């Protein structure tokens, strides 16, 4: 879950941006760059929670971050799209965060490339999904 100060700062970053896709890309980039800068602190927090047997309390952290990003981007979905958007975004976010936290050679410059690659994959998935759904309407 994003802290209130993070939400405020992120809202400033997307102010005036019209495209929802562009908003999501900016939000992902900013959050993952912040996570990259704080990766040692994040690792220590995870280690401590594992040691204290409290890691289960953060099982939905990624989903909450994704949900906060969609809320900041102005998402008003109320049906199945509400959940699917968040699950897709948590997949993108957690995949890159995992690389940041585990790959010793991962560079901050790779974040943008990984986001672009992931969002292209999501776009292709949505195009296929749309074409399939058109067959049934």
N, C-alpha and C positions, 0 to 999 in steps of 0.2 A: 504494500500500500504506500502510495506517495504521501509524504509529509505535507502539511499545509503550505509550508514555505516553498517546497518543491513545486506544488501545484501552482502557486502564485508566480514563481519564476518561469515555469513552463508555459503558463497562459500568456505571459508577455512575449515569449518566443514565437507563438503562433498568431498573435494578434494581427489582424488584417489579412491573414492567409485564407483564401477562399476554398481551395481544394482540400477535401477531407484526407485524401491520400497523402498530400504534401504535409498536412498537419501531423498525421501519424508518423510520417518519416522524420519530421523535425523532433517530435516527442521521443521517438525511439533513439534517435541520434543523441539528443541531449542526455537522456537517462542512462544510456549505455556508456557514454563518455564519462559521466559522473561515476558510474559503477567502476569503470576502468581506473579512474584516478583513486578510487577508494577500495580497490580490490583486496589489498592486504587487510584492511579493517573488516571487510565483508567476510573474508576467509576466517579471521579470528573469531568473529561473531558466530559463524556457522560451527566452528570447532567447539566453542564454548557451549553452544546449545546442544550439540551432540553429547558432550561430556556431561552436561546437566540433565540429559534426557528430556529436552524441551524442543527438539527440532520439529516435532509434529505440529507445534503451534504455528509454524510458518509454511505449512504445506500449501496453502492457497495464496501465498505472497505474490507469485507471478501473475495469477489470475486477477488479484486485486490491483496490481500495477497496470495490467492491460485494461481493466475496467475503468480505472482512473484516466488513462490516456484516451479511451473512447469518449468518456464523459467530457473531458477537456476539448476534444475535437468536435463536440456538439452532436454526438450520436443520440438519436431519439428512438432507436429500434425498440420494439416491445414484443416481438415474436421470436421465432427460432433464430433469426438473424442476430438478435441481441447476444445470445450465447455463442453462436458460431463465430462472430467477429472477435469476441474476446478470447475464445479458445485458439483461434488462428494466431492472434497477436501474441498470446502468452507462449505459443510454440516458437514464434520468431524471436521474441525477447529472451526466453529461457535458453534457447539454443546458442545464441550469441553470448549471453552471460556465462553459460557453462564454458565456452571457449576462453573467455576472458579469465575466468577463475582457475582453469586447469591447464591451459597450454602455455608453457613457459616462454615460447617464442611468439606468442600472439602480440601483435602491434596495434596500437590505438588507431593507426591509419586504416586498418582492416575493417573497422566497424562500419564505415560507410559502404564499403564494397559488400560486406556480408548482409547489410540491411537491403541494399539494392537487389542483390541476388535473391534474397528471401522474398521480397515484395514482388519481384517478377514471377516467382513460383506461385505465389498467392494469386496474382492476376491471372495466370494461365489456368489455375484451378477454378477460379470464379468464371472464366470464359467457358470452360468445359461444362461446369455445373449449369450455367445459363442455357447452353445449347441443349443439354439433356432435358432440362425442365421445359423448354419450349416445345419439345416433342410431345409432352403430355398436356399442353394447354391448348 
